[in-house]
Amino acid sequence: MNNKGSVLVFVLIFVAFTLGIVTYMHQRAGSSLVDSAELQFEYQSSIYAMSAIEAIRKVLEDDDNNYDYDGESWALIPPFPVPMGFISITVTPTNGRIPLNMMDGDNKSEAYFNGCRETLKELELEESICSVIKDWIDVDAAVSDMGEENIDYITDGKNYSTKNGKLETLKELSFINGAKDHYEVLARHFTNHGDGKLNLNFITKEALTGLIPGMASYAESIIEYRSSHTYKDVSNIMNAASIPQDIYNASLDYLTVKSSLFYVKTEVSLNDKSRFYHVLLERNGARTTVLKYIEGNDGVFF
């Protein structure tokens, strides 16, 4: 991001939070508009969160780099103190993780299914977890090897069946047999939404090796390269390791340095109570839009 974008992120958030404070004071003064102190905090939290999300959306639109990395201004936003609490914002490109929803749908679905299985092998987890997830999201009734279809799940005393639909959030993994026992680990290497290409500046070694097995011998060097360099072009991996041309060419369909999907997680803590807001933003050219919005519990949702 250029200097303009770096300054903009802080200006926008400062203005947004100032607006929130003014609104909060107005609501305090006009007590007839709010029935309880708890509702005041709920209302104020949502103002802070929506303002922060709008600020990030505009910053991403202003970002004119041809690559995204973890040193961007939007990736380094410190917690902000506000009256009676603080706001914490984290922005994570989902393009650093394998998109599970792509295990079903097009002619590359097998590549992502195999990528899931190979990644779990790297993590020393059961490959069958990928089969169960695939059967959860695909619309057919065919049972994948080591998978599960048309079964009844019971969680917290509630019964539900195989979804046969895409994952709306990554949190759904916590309801799927096998996956629910390793949700925290899976959330570091997989996402539900993605465009199919993984950003070299954010990808994990396990996901890189899993999705592109030919990179197994070079994955550690590729990840280590990031400690002193930023990938500004996919071709930079040839500087990180002596990768044969055929393996490099085969990887081009799955690697990128630019992200299109961003997970914005906002924690607003007021009066010693934290409230969480989860948003998935999609950047398409110069336009960034909200794809999904969830408020409620802590955790990884995208």
C-alpha positions in Angstrom: 0.0 0.0 0.0 1.3 3.5 -0.8 1.7 6.2 1.8 -1.7 7.6 1.0 -3.3 4.3 1.8 -1.2 4.0 5.0 -2.4 7.4 6.2 -6.0 6.8 5.1 -6.5 3.7 7.2 -5.8 5.6 10.4 -7.7 8.8 9.3 -10.7 6.8 8.4 -10.7 4.7 11.6 -10.2 7.8 13.7 -13.1 9.6 12.0 -15.3 6.5 12.3 -14.6 6.0 16.0 -15.1 9.7 16.6 -18.5 9.4 15.0 -19.2 6.5 17.2 -18.3 8.4 20.3 -20.5 11.3 19.3 -23.4 8.9 18.6 -22.8 7.2 22.0 -23.0 10.5 23.9 -26.1 11.4 22.0 -27.7 8.1 23.0 -26.7 8.6 26.6 -28.2 12.0 26.7 -31.4 10.9 25.0 -32.2 8.0 27.4 -35.7 7.8 26.1 -34.3 6.3 22.9 -32.7 3.4 24.6 -34.4 1.1 27.1 -31.4 -0.2 29.0 -27.7 0.3 29.5 -27.1 -3.1 27.8 -28.9 -2.0 24.7 -26.7 1.2 24.7 -23.6 -0.9 24.7 -24.9 -3.3 22.0 -25.9 -0.3 19.8 -22.5 1.4 20.4 -20.6 -1.8 19.6 -22.3 -2.2 16.3 -21.6 1.4 15.4 -17.9 0.9 16.1 -17.8 -2.4 14.2 -19.6 -1.1 11.1 -17.4 2.0 11.0 -14.3 -0.1 11.2 -15.5 -2.4 8.5 -16.3 0.5 6.2 -12.8 2.0 6.9 -11.1 -1.3 5.9 -13.3 -1.6 2.8 -12.2 1.8 1.6 -8.6 1.1 2.4 -8.6 -2.1 0.4 -10.1 -0.2 -2.5 -7.3 2.4 -2.2 -4.6 -0.3 -2.2 -2.9 0.0 -5.6 -0.2 -2.6 -5.0 0.0 -5.6 -7.3 0.6 -7.8 -4.4 -0.6 -8.3 -0.8 1.6 -9.2 2.2 1.5 -9.1 6.0 3.3 -5.8 6.2 0.4 -3.8 4.7 -1.2 -1.1 6.8 -4.5 -3.0 6.9 -2.6 -6.0 8.3 -1.0 -4.1 11.1 -3.8 -2.2 12.8 -3.2 -1.9 16.6 -6.1 -2.1 19.1 -7.8 1.3 19.6 -8.9 2.6 23.0 -12.4 4.0 23.2 -14.5 5.1 26.2 -15.1 2.1 28.5 -13.2 -0.3 26.3 -11.3 -1.0 23.1 -11.6 -2.1 19.5 -9.4 -4.8 17.9 -9.4 -5.4 14.2 -7.7 -8.2 12.3 -7.7 -8.5 8.5 -6.7 -11.9 7.0 -6.7 -12.8 3.3 -8.5 -16.1 3.0 -6.4 -16.7 -0.1 -3.7 -18.1 2.1 -5.7 -21.2 2.8 -7.2 -24.0 0.8 -10.9 -23.4 0.0 -12.9 -26.4 1.0 -16.0 -25.5 -1.0 -13.9 -26.0 -4.2 -13.8 -29.7 -3.4 -17.1 -29.9 -5.3 -18.2 -28.1 -8.4 -15.8 -27.8 -11.3 -13.1 -29.7 -13.2 -10.6 -28.7 -10.5 -12.5 -30.1 -7.6 -10.5 -33.3 -7.5 -7.3 -31.2 -7.2 -8.7 -29.4 -4.1 -10.0 -32.7 -2.7 -6.6 -34.3 -3.1 -5.0 -31.1 -1.8 -7.1 -31.4 1.4 -6.1 -35.0 1.9 -2.4 -34.3 1.3 -2.5 -31.4 3.7 -4.0 -33.6 6.4 -1.2 -36.1 5.8 1.3 -33.3 6.4 -0.5 -32.4 9.6 -0.7 -36.1 10.6 -4.4 -36.1 10.7 -6.9 -38.7 9.2 -7.4 -38.1 5.4 -10.9 -39.4 5.8 -11.9 -36.0 7.3 -11.7 -34.6 3.8 -14.1 -37.2 2.5 -16.6 -36.5 5.3 -16.4 -32.8 4.5 -16.8 -33.4 0.8 -19.9 -35.5 1.4 -21.2 -32.7 3.6 -20.9 -30.1 0.9 -21.6 -32.0 -2.4 -25.2 -32.3 -3.5 -25.2 -35.9 -4.6 -25.9 -39.0 -2.4 -22.8 -40.9 -3.5 -20.6 -41.8 -0.6 -17.0 -40.8 -1.1 -14.2 -43.3 -0.1 -14.2 -43.1 3.8 -17.0 -40.5 3.6 -20.5 -40.2 5.1 -23.8 -39.5 3.5 -27.4 -39.5 4.8 -26.5 -39.9 8.4 -27.9 -38.2 11.5 -25.7 -36.0 13.6 -26.4 -35.1 17.2 -24.8 -32.1 18.8 -26.0 -30.4 22.0 -29.1 -32.5 22.0 -30.1 -31.4 18.5 -30.5 -33.7 15.4 -29.4 -32.7 11.9 -28.5 -34.4 8.7 -25.7 -34.2 6.1 -26.1 -30.7 4.7 -25.4 -31.4 1.0 -24.6 -27.7 0.5 -21.6 -25.4 0.5 -20.1 -24.3 3.8 -21.5 -20.9 4.7 -18.9 -20.4 7.4 -15.8 -22.3 8.5 -17.6 -22.8 11.8 -19.6 -25.6 10.3 -16.6 -27.8 10.6 -17.2 -27.9 14.3 -20.4 -29.9 13.6 -18.9 -32.4 11.1 -17.7 -35.8 12.3 -13.9 -35.9 12.5 -13.5 -32.3 11.5 -15.0 -31.0 14.8 -12.2 -32.7 16.8 -9.6 -30.7 14.9 -11.4 -27.4 14.1 -8.7 -25.1 15.5 -5.9 -26.8 13.4 -8.0 -27.0 10.2 -8.9 -23.3 10.5 -5.2 -22.4 10.1 -4.9 -24.2 6.8 -8.4 -24.1 5.2 -11.2 -21.7 4.5 -14.7 -22.1 3.2 -14.5 -19.3 0.6 -11.7 -18.8 -1.9 -11.1 -18.1 -5.6 -8.8 -21.2 -5.9 -5.5 -19.4 -5.9 -3.3 -19.2 -2.8 -1.3 -16.1 -2.0 2.4 -17.0 -1.6 2.8 -14.3 1.1 0.2 -16.1 3.4 0.1 -19.7 2.4 1.2 -22.3 5.0 3.9 -24.9 4.2 1.4 -27.7 4.7 -1.2 -26.2 2.4 1.4 -25.5 -0.3 2.7 -29.0 -0.2 -0.8 -30.5 -0.1 -2.2 -28.6 -3.0 0.9 -28.8 -5.1 2.7 -32.1 -4.2 5.5 -31.3 -6.6 6.5 -28.4 -4.3 7.1 -30.7 -1.3 10.9 -30.6 -1.7 10.9 -26.8 -2.0 8.1 -25.7 0.3 10.3 -25.0 3.3 12.6 -22.7 1.2 9.6 -21.0 -0.3 8.2 -20.2 3.2 11.6 -19.2 4.6 12.0 -16.7 1.7 9.2 -14.6 3.2 11.3 -13.9 6.3 13.5 -11.5 4.3 11.5 -10.9 1.1 8.0 -10.2 -0.1 6.6 -12.1 -3.0 5.7 -9.4 -5.5 5.2 -11.9 -8.4 4.7 -15.7 -8.4 7.9 -16.0 -10.4 9.8 -14.9 -7.3 9.6 -18.5 -6.0 12.3 -19.3 -8.6 14.6 -17.1 -6.5 13.6 -19.0 -3.3 14.4 -22.4 -4.6 15.7 -24.3 -7.6 12.3 -25.4 -8.9 12.2 -27.3 -12.2 10.4 -25.4 -14.9 7.7 -28.1 -15.4 6.8 -28.0 -11.7 6.7 -24.2 -11.7 4.4 -24.1 -14.8 2.1 -26.6 -13.2 1.8 -24.4 -10.1 0.7 -21.3 -11.9 -3.0 -22.3 -11.8 -2.9 -22.4 -8.0 -0.6 -19.6 -6.8 -0.9 -15.8 -6.7 0.5 -12.8 -4.8 -2.7 -10.8 -4.9 -5.7 -11.5 -2.7 -9.4 -11.1 -3.6 -11.1 -12.2 -0.3 -10.4 -10.7 3.1 -11.8 -11.8 6.5 -12.3 -8.8 8.8 -12.8 -9.8 12.4 -13.6 -7.0 14.8 -13.7 -7.3 18.6 -15.5 -4.5 20.4 -15.0 -4.6 24.2 -17.2 -2.2 26.2 -18.0 -2.3 29.9 -15.9 -5.5 30.2 -17.9 -7.4 27.6 -16.6 -8.4 24.2 -18.8 -8.6 21.1 -17.5 -10.0 17.8 -18.3 -9.1 14.2 -17.1 -11.2 11.3 -17.2 -9.9 7.7 -16.0 -11.4 4.4 -15.0 -8.8 1.9 -14.4 -9.4 -1.8 -12.2 -7.1 -3.8 -12.8 -7.1 -7.5 -10.7 -4.6 -9.3 -11.2 -1.1 -7.7 -14.4 -2.2 -5.9 -14.6 -4.0 -2.6 -18.0 -5.4 -1.4 -19.3 -7.2 1.6 -20.1 -10.9 0.9 -21.1 -12.1 4.3 -21.6 -10.6 7.7 -22.0 -12.4 11.1 -22.1 -11.1 14.6 -21.9 -13.1 17.8 -19.3 -15.5 19.2 -15.5 -15.5 19.0 -13.8 -17.9 16.6 -12.7 -18.2 13.0 -15.7 -18.0 10.6 -14.0 -17.6 7.2 
